[in-house]
């Protein structure tokens, strides 16, 4: 039987948003995502980039076990630096903080290695990623939340000219923090995200404090959704 690595729900969602001739998975760890991308026919070829030697060695063994050495190439290096300009059609990065991912994408953009599409999964608020995309000329193509230890954000960005229409007719601070598409579709996990944000910022909010701006964004999101603070008490913990 062909070796098929098991992906958790967040990586399955990332996989579902990728389709390319040549894709690069940055911070590939044990190469589970590249293997499944090739096995499912979502990519023809994949480059896995990993900074650390130990997981890279395991990735080599897993790729060999799956018999995909001809379609998956593994490289050691930092971020997108091991890629050549125009070498890949899309990139993915998962399991890191939004600020860290945004920094890697920006360095790749400055170096010419960042392609026109990126799929990312961060372990905290995607604010830094959405802000980076708006400034770097990438539109928000898709976003969702995946249930886990907390609601994991998964986002896809595509390079395009002009202002991103995803934010049209929405309160910008709320949309940047909680997601324009998530707000529009009333995503069911948003209640948990907003309840957590309200619980963190409401006790510290006061005029002039950064917590007040964060709380205002929560209240803007609630107003858009037609929810009240009392509705947050029903959020799953």
N, C-alpha and C positions, 0 to 999 in steps of 0.2 A: 504494500500500500504506500502511495506517495505521502511523504511527510508534509503535513499541513499545520503550521503553527496556529495556536489559538489566539485570537485577538479579543480583548475586552470590548465592551459596548462603545466606548469612546473611540477606539481605533477602528472598529467596524464602521462607525459614522464617518471618520476621516477617509477610510477606504472608499466609501460610497460616493464621495465628492471628487474623487480623482479619476480622470481618464486622459491619457496622454500617450504619445509615442515614446518619449523618453522623460522619465520623472526622477527627481532626486529626493531622498528622504534624509533630512539633516538631523544628526543625533540619532542614528538608526538603531542604536543599542544592539539587540540580537538579530536584527534584520527580519523580524516577523512581518512588518508591514510590506517591505519590498517583495518578500516571498509571496504573500497573499495577493498583492497587486498583480504580479505576473501570472500566478496560478488562476486568477479569476479573469484574466484577459483584459484588465483595465489599463495596463501599460504593456508595451512591447519590450521595453528595456528599462532597468532601474539602476541608479547609482545610490548606494548607501554610504553616507559620510558619518564617521564616528571619531571623536577626539581621543578616546581612551583605548588603550591597547587590549585590555582584558575582554571587554564586550566585543571589540572588533574581532578578536580571535574566535570567540564563540559564534559570531555572525558568519565568519568564513565556514565554520563547521556546519552551521545550519543550512547555508546556501548549498554546500556540497551534498548534504543529506537530502535536500529537496531536488537535487540534480539540476540546478538552475545557474550553474557557473557561467554559462554562455550568455545569460540574459541579465544577470545581476553582478555589477562590479562594486567592490567595496574599497573605500579610500579612507585613509586616516588624515584628519585635519580639523580645523576650527571653522565652523559655520559653512558658508558658501565658498570659502577660499579655495578649496580643492577643485571647484568647477571652473570650466572655461566659459567665457562669454558666448551665449547662444547655444550652449551644449545641451541644455535640457528645456523642456516645454513647461514644466511646473515643478514646484517644490512643496514639501511638507515638513512640518516641525511640530512635535507634540511633547506634552509632559513638562513644560517649563513655564516660568512666569511670563506674563504678557510683555513686560518691559524688556526682558531678556530676548524674547523672540523678535520684538520690534527692532532691537538693536542689531541682531544678526541679519534681519532682512534689509535694514538700512545700509549696513556695511556691504552687503552683497549688491545692493542697488548702486552704491557709490563705486564699487569695483567692477560693475558691469556683468556680474554673474547672476543677478536676480532675473528670472524669466517673467513672463506676463501673467502668471497665475501662481497663487500660493494658498495652501490649505493648512490651517493651524489649529491646534488645540492647546489652550493655556490652562493653567491651574489656579488662576485668580481672575480678577476683573479684566475684561478685554479692553478697557478704556484706552490703554496705551497703544493697542493694536489698531483700534478704530481711528484714533487720532493720527497715528503714523500713516495709515492708508490714505486718509483725506489729504494729508500734506504731500505724500509721495506720488499721487496720481493713480491710486488703485481704488476701484469701486468695490463695495461690499456685494458680492454675488449671492452668497448664501450664509445663513447662520442658524444655529440651533443650540439647544442645551441637552446634554445627555446625563441621565440620572446616575449617580455613583456615590462616593463618599460625600460629595457636594455636587451641585449641577455643573458639569463640565462644559464650558463654551467651545464650540467648534465653528470656525469661520472660514470662508473662502473669499479671496480677493482677486480681482482681475484688473489689469492695467487698462485705463481708459482716459480719454481727455475730458476736461471740464469737471464741474462740481458733481459729486455723487448724488444721483436722484433718490437714493435710499433714505435720505434725511429730509426730503421735502415735506413740508407741512407737519413737522414734528417738533416738539421742544428739544432743542439741540443737546443741552446738557443731559437730559434724560435719555435721549437716543444714543449718545456716545457711551454712556455708562451701562445702559441696560439693553441696547440693541434695537435698531429701528424695525427690523423684520420681526423680532420677538415681540415688540410692543404691538405691531400691527396685527399679528396673528393671535395675540393674547396667549402666548405660550404657557402651558400649564405649570411649568417649573419656575416661571417668573415670580410667582407668589412667594416661593421660598427665598429667591434671590433678594427680593424687595424686603421681606421680613428680616433677613439677616442684615441688610444695609440699614434699615430703620433702627434695628436694635443696637447697632454699632454707633450710629451717628447722632441719634436723637439725644442721648444723655450728655453729649459733649457740645451740642450745637449752641451757638450764641453769635450775635452780630459780630462780623469781622473774623470769625474763626473758619478754618477750612471745612470743619465738620458741618457748618451751617450750609455751605454750598452743596456739600454732598447730600445733606438732608433735603434741601430744596429740590435737588434732582429726583430724589425718591418721591417727594410729594407731587412733582410734575408728572412723573410716570404714573402714579396712582390716579391723578386727575384724568390723564389721557385714557387710562384703562377703565375709568368709571368705578374704581375701587376706593375704599376708605381705609384708614389705618386699622380700624376694627376688623376689616376683612383679612388682614395679615395674620390674625391670631389663628386662623384655620389652616395656615401653611404647615406642611409636614416638616417635622424637625429631624 
